[in-house]
Amino acid sequence: MDEEYDVIVLGTGLKECILSGLLSVDGLKVLHMDRNDYYGGESSSLNLTQLWKRFKGNDKPPEQLGSSREYNVDMIPKFMMANGGLVRVLIHTDVTKYLNFKAVDGGFVYNKGKIYKVPATDVEALKSPLMGLFEKRRARKFFIYVQEYEDDDPKSHEGLDLNKVTAREIISKYGLEDDTIDFIGHALALHIDDSYLDQPALDFVKRMKLYAESLARFQGGSPYIYPLYGLGELPQAFARLSAVYGGTYMLNKPECKVEFDSDGKVVGVTSEGETAKCKKVVCDPSYLPDKVKKVGKVARAICIMSHPIPDTNDSHSCQVILPQKQLGRKSDMYLFCCSYAHNVAPKGQYIAFVSTEAETDNPEVELKPGIDLLGPVDQIFFDTYDRLVPTNKDEADNCFISTSFDATTHFESTVTDVLQMYSKITGKALDLSVDLSAASAASE
């Protein structure tokens, strides 16, 4: 361990594994360590026995739930947008060869007490029961504007500079109703609260385009894809990539103490009495607790069921977004459902998650609106975790710390964090202009 490295990465969570893969591909000498004896950190997948051990102490899971090994329950469940950032990173690094993806059946939104399919194109807008006749026409015009918008084609801008015009202004130009704005902003553009309305509209329009283009990609009922056997496969795939490019991995390394010089700059990491020298450290918040602060808390329920979520067209996998306004909350709630169709549970079993940014200290009560939509639940576990963000100045100490995962059930915010970290570490932007057809997903 007494060698010197360009970067030492601590923790094998998804963000850390992506970065260690990208940095290794760039030719940097990377050492990757984890205090656990398994990959994934916070974003690992657990079998049934591990799930019971984590949430119920040591008692054995009931036999009627089936074989423990057939369960892969993700601790941070998130779907991937088919044309989104994470898929681009997977193609850029060629990690797709280690994984098999399958399209997700449905994307839904909760409105006035019911679940509806999210309409994502002008054609779907006309069919959607979410809107009345006149509103459908207005929404259709807006969708066409979004679909035809191209950065480099001023004709498609209709005289609007989206770097200056706010999302609220562009929506009011089309005269859309509050309920429509609610599902477009939260279930299509995937904003987590309403602050986007007063920001420049470009990001909002690009997010809508990403949803529609991802939806068109696999002709499925949603814009999402998900790996067979769950997300636990992802950190391991990036770890393999890093190893192929000369990265060194060490699991089960206790302590992992980051060492600093008299100026506060990182000089290495010590574990079991040995110190590995390095110029930079990349880690999750748990390795440098005095350089992060708590900004919130995620509450979630993990449910095992023997049926799909009602009113989702019997989808074996789906996401339902409950916009904040519909629940009288400050932030959205998310339902995530996956099943034996993605090899994460035995035949006939479904895993559902309900998650949100916690606004109280009582997850059971707070998550009830989402849990009530699930129908009968065989087993339920409640969990909360703190959302931590770095407070250090990375240019001063050369420590690059990831933020905790948020409550969303898709990966877009995760990738944003990874790409920003990559730019800070390397001083360059990651080029993600890739051939998207290189990633395929089975629809059945």
C-alpha positions in Angstrom: 0.0 0.0 0.0 3.0 2.3 0.2 2.7 3.4 -3.4 1.6 6.9 -4.5 -1.6 7.3 -6.4 -3.2 10.2 -8.4 -6.5 9.6 -6.7 -7.7 7.5 -3.8 -11.5 6.8 -3.9 -13.2 5.9 -0.6 -16.5 4.0 -0.7 -17.9 1.9 -3.5 -21.3 3.7 -3.9 -22.5 4.2 -7.4 -21.1 7.8 -7.7 -17.7 6.8 -6.4 -17.5 3.8 -8.7 -18.5 5.8 -11.8 -15.8 8.4 -10.9 -13.1 5.7 -10.3 -14.0 4.2 -13.7 -13.9 7.5 -15.5 -10.6 8.6 -13.9 -8.9 5.2 -14.6 -10.0 5.4 -18.3 -8.4 8.9 -18.3 -5.1 7.2 -17.4 -4.9 8.3 -13.7 -3.5 5.8 -11.2 -6.5 5.0 -8.9 -6.7 3.2 -5.6 -10.3 2.4 -4.5 -11.0 1.3 -0.9 -14.1 0.5 1.1 -14.6 -0.2 4.8 -17.3 -2.7 3.9 -16.7 -6.2 2.5 -19.2 -5.7 -0.3 -19.6 -3.3 -3.2 -22.2 -0.5 -3.4 -22.1 1.3 -0.1 -25.4 3.1 0.3 -26.5 2.0 -3.2 -26.1 -1.8 -2.7 -28.7 -4.4 -3.4 -29.7 -6.8 -0.6 -31.1 -10.3 -0.7 -34.0 -11.2 1.6 -31.8 -12.4 4.5 -29.6 -9.2 4.3 -32.8 -7.1 4.2 -34.1 -8.8 7.4 -30.8 -8.4 9.1 -30.6 -4.7 8.3 -34.2 -3.7 9.3 -35.3 -6.4 11.7 -32.2 -7.4 13.5 -31.5 -11.1 13.0 -34.8 -12.9 12.7 -35.4 -15.1 9.6 -37.7 -14.0 6.8 -41.0 -15.9 6.5 -40.7 -18.9 4.2 -43.7 -17.9 2.0 -41.7 -15.0 0.6 -39.6 -17.5 -1.3 -35.8 -18.0 -1.8 -33.7 -15.2 -0.3 -31.2 -15.4 -3.2 -33.8 -14.5 -5.7 -34.3 -11.1 -4.1 -32.1 -8.1 -5.2 -33.6 -5.2 -3.2 -32.0 -1.9 -4.1 -31.3 0.4 -1.2 -31.4 3.5 -3.5 -33.9 2.5 -6.1 -33.7 4.7 -9.3 -34.7 4.1 -12.9 -32.5 5.3 -15.8 -33.8 7.6 -18.5 -33.2 5.7 -21.7 -31.4 8.7 -23.3 -30.3 10.2 -20.0 -26.9 11.1 -18.5 -26.2 7.7 -16.8 -26.8 5.8 -20.1 -24.5 8.2 -21.9 -21.8 7.6 -19.2 -22.3 3.8 -19.6 -21.8 4.0 -23.3 -18.9 6.4 -23.1 -17.1 4.0 -20.8 -18.3 0.8 -22.6 -19.7 -0.5 -19.3 -22.8 -1.5 -21.2 -21.1 -4.8 -22.1 -21.2 -5.9 -18.4 -25.0 -5.3 -18.0 -28.3 -6.3 -19.4 -31.2 -3.8 -19.4 -34.9 -4.1 -19.7 -37.4 -1.4 -20.5 -39.6 -0.2 -17.6 -43.4 -0.8 -18.2 -44.9 2.5 -17.1 -44.6 6.1 -16.0 -47.5 7.5 -14.1 -48.6 10.6 -12.2 -51.0 11.1 -9.3 -53.7 13.7 -9.9 -56.8 14.4 -7.7 -56.7 11.0 -6.0 -56.1 8.9 -9.1 -53.2 7.4 -11.0 -52.8 8.4 -14.7 -50.3 7.5 -17.4 -48.0 10.4 -18.0 -48.7 11.8 -21.5 -45.4 12.7 -23.1 -46.2 13.6 -26.7 -48.7 15.7 -28.6 -50.6 12.5 -29.6 -50.8 11.2 -26.1 -51.8 14.6 -24.8 -54.9 14.4 -27.0 -55.9 11.0 -25.6 -55.1 11.7 -21.9 -58.0 11.7 -19.4 -55.9 14.1 -17.3 -57.2 17.1 -19.3 -60.4 18.4 -20.6 -61.0 19.0 -24.4 -59.8 22.6 -24.6 -56.8 22.0 -22.3 -55.8 19.0 -24.5 -55.5 21.3 -27.5 -53.5 23.9 -25.6 -51.2 21.1 -24.2 -50.8 19.6 -27.7 -49.6 23.0 -29.1 -47.1 23.3 -26.2 -45.8 19.7 -26.7 -45.3 20.4 -30.4 -43.3 23.5 -29.6 -41.1 21.5 -27.2 -40.6 18.6 -29.6 -39.6 21.0 -32.4 -37.4 23.2 -30.3 -33.7 23.0 -31.4 -30.9 25.1 -29.8 -29.3 25.9 -33.2 -32.5 26.5 -35.1 -33.8 30.1 -34.3 -37.0 29.4 -36.4 -38.0 26.8 -33.8 -37.6 29.3 -30.9 -40.8 31.3 -31.8 -39.1 34.5 -30.8 -38.4 33.3 -27.3 -34.9 33.3 -25.8 -35.1 30.4 -23.3 -32.0 31.6 -21.5 -34.0 34.7 -20.5 -37.7 33.7 -20.5 -38.7 31.8 -17.4 -40.6 28.5 -17.4 -43.6 30.3 -15.9 -43.7 32.8 -18.8 -43.5 30.1 -21.5 -46.3 28.1 -19.8 -48.5 31.2 -19.5 -48.0 31.9 -23.2 -49.8 28.6 -23.9 -52.4 29.3 -21.3 -52.0 25.9 -19.5 -54.0 25.2 -16.3 -52.4 24.6 -12.9 -53.1 20.9 -12.9 -51.4 20.5 -16.3 -48.4 22.5 -15.2 -48.2 20.3 -12.2 -47.8 17.0 -14.1 -45.7 18.5 -16.9 -43.2 20.1 -14.4 -43.0 17.1 -12.0 -43.8 14.0 -14.0 -42.3 14.9 -17.4 -39.6 17.5 -16.7 -39.0 15.7 -13.4 -38.4 18.8 -11.3 -38.6 18.0 -7.6 -40.3 21.2 -6.5 -41.8 24.4 -8.1 -38.7 26.6 -8.0 -38.0 25.8 -11.7 -41.0 28.0 -12.7 -38.9 31.2 -12.0 -35.7 29.9 -13.6 -34.8 30.2 -17.3 -37.0 27.9 -19.4 -34.2 26.2 -21.3 -33.5 23.5 -18.7 -37.3 22.8 -18.4 -37.8 22.4 -22.1 -34.7 20.2 -22.5 -35.9 17.9 -19.6 -39.3 17.5 -21.4 -37.5 16.7 -24.7 -35.3 14.1 -22.9 -38.4 12.4 -21.5 -40.2 12.3 -24.9 -37.0 11.1 -26.8 -36.4 8.4 -24.1 -40.0 7.3 -24.3 -39.7 6.9 -28.1 -36.5 4.9 -27.8 -37.9 1.5 -26.8 -41.6 2.1 -27.7 -42.5 1.0 -24.2 -44.8 2.7 -21.8 -42.1 4.7 -20.0 -38.8 6.5 -20.8 -36.9 4.4 -18.3 -34.7 1.3 -18.4 -33.4 -0.8 -15.5 -30.7 -3.4 -15.2 -31.7 -7.1 -14.7 -30.8 -8.1 -11.2 -31.1 -4.5 -9.9 -28.8 -1.6 -9.5 -26.2 -3.5 -7.4 -24.8 -4.6 -10.7 -23.8 -1.0 -11.6 -21.1 -0.2 -9.0 -19.5 -3.6 -9.8 -19.5 -3.0 -13.5 -17.7 0.3 -13.1 -15.3 -1.4 -10.6 -14.5 -3.9 -13.4 -13.9 -1.1 -15.8 -11.5 0.6 -13.4 -9.6 -2.7 -12.8 -9.3 -3.2 -16.6 -7.6 0.2 -16.8 -5.2 -0.5 -13.9 -7.3 0.7 -10.9 -6.6 -1.2 -7.6 -9.5 -2.3 -5.4 -9.4 -3.1 -1.7 -12.6 -4.0 0.2 -12.9 -4.6 3.9 -10.4 -1.9 4.8 -11.2 -0.6 8.3 -10.9 3.1 9.3 -9.6 4.6 6.0 -8.3 7.8 7.7 -7.7 10.7 5.4 -4.3 12.3 6.2 -3.6 16.1 5.6 -0.4 18.2 5.6 0.1 21.4 7.6 -1.7 23.4 4.9 -4.8 21.2 5.2 -4.2 19.5 1.8 -4.8 15.8 1.5 -1.6 13.7 1.4 -2.8 10.1 1.7 -5.1 7.6 3.4 -4.2 5.3 6.3 -5.7 1.9 7.0 -4.4 -0.8 9.3 -1.2 1.1 9.9 -0.3 1.6 6.3 -0.5 4.8 4.4 -1.1 5.2 0.7 0.0 8.6 -0.7 -2.2 10.5 -3.1 -2.8 13.9 -4.6 -6.6 13.8 -4.4 -9.3 12.0 -2.5 -12.8 11.2 -3.8 -15.3 9.9 -1.3 -18.9 9.7 0.0 -19.9 11.9 3.0 -19.3 9.1 5.6 -15.5 9.1 5.1 -15.1 12.8 5.9 -18.0 13.6 8.3 -16.4 16.9 9.5 -16.5 18.3 5.9 -20.2 17.8 5.2 -23.5 19.2 6.6 -27.0 17.8 6.8 -29.5 19.6 4.5 -32.4 17.3 4.8 -33.6 13.8 5.3 -35.2 11.1 3.0 -38.0 9.0 4.3 -38.9 5.7 2.5 -40.9 2.6 2.9 -39.7 -0.7 1.3 -42.6 -3.0 0.6 -42.8 -6.6 -0.6 -46.1 -7.4 -2.4 -47.6 -10.2 -4.5 -49.3 -8.0 -7.1 -48.5 -4.9 -9.2 -49.5 -1.4 -8.0 -53.3 -1.0 -8.7 -54.3 1.3 -11.7 -50.9 0.9 -13.4 -52.1 -1.4 -16.2 -50.6 -4.4 -14.3 -47.1 -3.0 -14.9 -44.3 -5.3 -13.7 -42.2 -2.2 -13.3 -43.2 1.4 -13.0 -42.8 4.8 -11.5 -45.6 7.0 -10.1 -44.9 10.6 -9.2 -47.1 12.3 -6.6 -46.6 16.1 -7.2 -46.2 18.1 -4.0 -49.4 20.2 -4.6 -51.6 17.1 -4.9 -50.6 16.2 -1.4 -50.3 19.6 0.1 -46.5 19.1 0.7 -43.3 21.0 0.0 -41.8 18.2 -2.1 -42.9 15.3 -4.3 -43.5 11.7 -3.3 -42.3 8.8 -5.5 -43.5 5.3 -6.0 -41.1 2.8 -7.6 -42.1 -0.7 -8.4 -40.1 -3.6 -9.8 -40.6 -7.4 -9.8 -39.5 -10.8 -11.0 -39.6 -9.4 -14.6 -36.3 -7.6 -13.8 -35.0 -10.6 -11.7 -35.2 -8.7 -8.4 -37.7 -11.0 -6.7 -39.1 -14.6 -7.1 -41.9 -15.2 -9.6 -45.1 -13.5 -8.5 -43.4 -11.1 -6.1 -43.1 -7.3 -6.4 -40.9 -4.8 -4.6 -42.3 -1.3 -4.2 -40.6 1.7 -2.7 -42.3 4.9 -1.5 -39.9 7.8 -1.0 -39.9 11.5 -0.3 -37.9 14.3 1.2 -38.9 14.0 4.9 -40.9 17.0 6.3 -41.6 15.4 9.7 -40.0 12.8 12.0 -42.8 10.3 11.4 -42.2 8.4 8.1 -45.1 6.0 8.7 -47.6 8.8 8.7 -45.8 11.0 6.1 -45.6 8.2 3.5 -49.2 7.0 4.0 -50.6 8.8 0.9 -48.1 6.7 -1.2 -48.5 3.5 0.7 -52.3 3.7 0.4 -51.9 3.5 -3.4 -50.0 0.2 -3.2 -52.9 -2.1 -2.2 -52.2 -5.0 0.2 -48.6 -5.3 1.3 -47.0 -8.5 2.6 -44.1 -6.9 4.4 -43.1 -3.3 5.0 -39.9 -1.7 6.3 -39.5 2.0 7.1 -36.2 3.8 6.9 -34.9 7.4 7.0 -31.4 8.7 6.1 -29.8 12.1 6.2 -29.0 14.0 3.1 -25.5 15.4 3.4 -23.6 17.9 1.2 -20.0 18.8 1.2 -19.0 22.1 3.0 -15.3 22.0 2.1 -13.5 24.0 -0.6 -12.1 21.2 -2.8 -9.5 23.5 -4.4 -8.0 24.1 -0.9 -7.9 20.5 0.4 -8.2 18.4 -2.8 -11.1 16.4 -1.2 -14.0 15.8 -3.6 -17.1 14.6 -1.7 -20.3 13.4 -3.3 -23.7 14.5 -2.1 -26.1 11.9 -0.6 -28.7 10.4 -2.9 -32.0 12.3 -3.0 -35.6 10.9 -2.8 -36.2 10.8 -6.6 -36.7 7.5 -8.3 -34.6 8.4 -11.4 -30.9 9.1 -11.9 -30.8 12.5 -13.5 -29.7 14.4 -10.3 -27.1 11.7 -9.5 -25.4 12.1 -12.8 -25.4 15.9 -12.5 -23.4 15.5 -9.3 -21.0 13.0 -10.8 -20.3 15.2 -13.9 -19.7 18.3 -11.7 -17.3 16.3 -9.5 -15.5 14.9 -12.6 -15.0 18.5 -13.9 -13.6 19.7 -10.6 -11.2 16.7 -10.3 -9.9 16.8 -13.8 -10.4 20.5 -14.8 -12.3 19.4 -18.0 -15.9 18.5 -18.9 -16.8 14.9 -19.8 -17.8 14.6 -23.4 -21.0 12.7 -23.5 -21.9 13.0 -27.2 -22.2 9.2 -27.8 -24.1 6.9 -30.1 -27.1 6.1 -28.0 -28.0 3.1 -30.1 -25.0 1.3 -28.5 -27.2 0.6 -25.4 -30.1 -1.7 -26.0 -32.8 -2.9 -23.7 -35.1 -5.8 -24.0 -38.8 -4.9 -23.9 -39.9 -8.3 -22.9 
